[in-house]
């Protein structure tokens, strides 16, 4: 293991996991509370258009086009939510379908790039560069800063948006700021877990933590811990086991979720539902 940690590609992969695992989990606390899990999935699938457009424009690393397309879809979702009577799940389904179709069409124009698509569909964190690491660290810092500075308004917004508005919270600004940070974190995490699995890093850590704790602060702290352990542990396990890194990270999160579920069941009887 020490020899493995001395390899530059493993150092970059671990730094990506250290930055994005806790950050995505932290955002996931509010994503799951606001029932926005499908939102992050829509953002992830929009990345396919960004990857295809980046290849078409000649980018060797299409991270910037991916960020652009994901932010465009995220802002469009908020705009449609404010300006139309469509329900959230309808808006997300429309944009997911259109963005995936656009990505497939753009890829069909450059069939020589199909071989490179696997690293974006399933992730390839072992191939990231230092630029990706720096961007992930910046996104993690921005997420941490926003959550610490606006923890109470975000919690109130997650509980009841109308109540947050009445209480004087700047709901529209918070919504756009939260969505932009979520989009940045999801877009950058695609290199680690891939388009198909990136939602697991947002949803599974807070879901596992929610089974064990009740208060918001305890939920946040435990989610950050699970995000860190799952991301780093998955990267460390994937290489010696010769397994794809993205699915291994997701299965690590899934194992932690199962352990939390078992711990919660043994700790107390299942609550009765009305």
Secondary structure, 3 states (H helix, E strand, C coil): CHHHHCCHHHHHHHHHHHHHHHHHHHHHHHHHHCCCHHHHHHHHHHHHHHHHHHHHCCCCCCHHHHHHHHHHHHHHHHHHHHHCCCCHHHHHHHHHHHHHHHHHHHHHCCHHHHHHCHHHHCCCHHHCCHHHHHHHHHHHHHHHHHHHHCHHHHHHHHHCHHHHHHCCCCHHHHHHHHHHHHHHHHHHHHHHHCCCCCHHHHHHHHHHHHCCCCCHHHHHHHHHHHHHHHHHHHHHHHHHHCCCHHHHHHHHHHHHHHHHHHHHHHHCCCCCCC
